[in-house]
Amino acid sequence: ARKLDPNSVEAALEVGQMYCEFGQSAAALKAVAVLEAAGRLEKAKLALIRGWASRQAGDLDAAEKHLLDALAHDPRSEKAMFQLGRVYQARGNFEKAAGYYCKALAKLYGDK
């Protein structure tokens, strides 16, 4: 898809997410490096990918910043909540991590 339309934001976001899912943080960050998202949900997904990849790379400060930005654009993003839980868990803040994990599960399973 990127070869057919190298300017496609949607394709770049999908590729970035795929790299994150396979633990390839450098490739994920490269895939979305020059993207400029237009809408609220695109901005949320872009911030999610940057935060997820930053966490995988060990840059917890950048990860937290991007993931909080993702939630600011899409407060219902269970993926951003889960990744933020992983950031706080890596920092040893288990109470805050558990809170974000619980929020993610509640959104995932439809609890309000």
C-alpha positions, 0 to 999 in steps of 0.5 A: 500500500505504501508503494502504491501511495507513499503519501497515504497517512492511513497506510503509514499508520497501519505500517507503524502499528504493524511494526509496533506489534512485532516489536520493531520500534525503530522501524515503527518510528521511521514509518511515521516520522514525517507524518502530519495527521489531519483529524482527531482520530488520525492524530490519536493513532499517530501519537499512539504509535509514537508512544508505543514505539518509544516505550519499546525503545525504552524512552519512557518520558517520550512514551508517556508524552505521546500516549497522553497526547493520544488519549487527549485526542481519543479518550476512548483508546484502550490501546493507548491506555494499555500502553500507558499502563506498561509505561507506568509498570516499567517505572515501578508505579504499579498502582497507576499502571493497574489503573490504566490497565483496568480502564483499558479492559473496561473500554475493551469489554464495554463497561462504562 
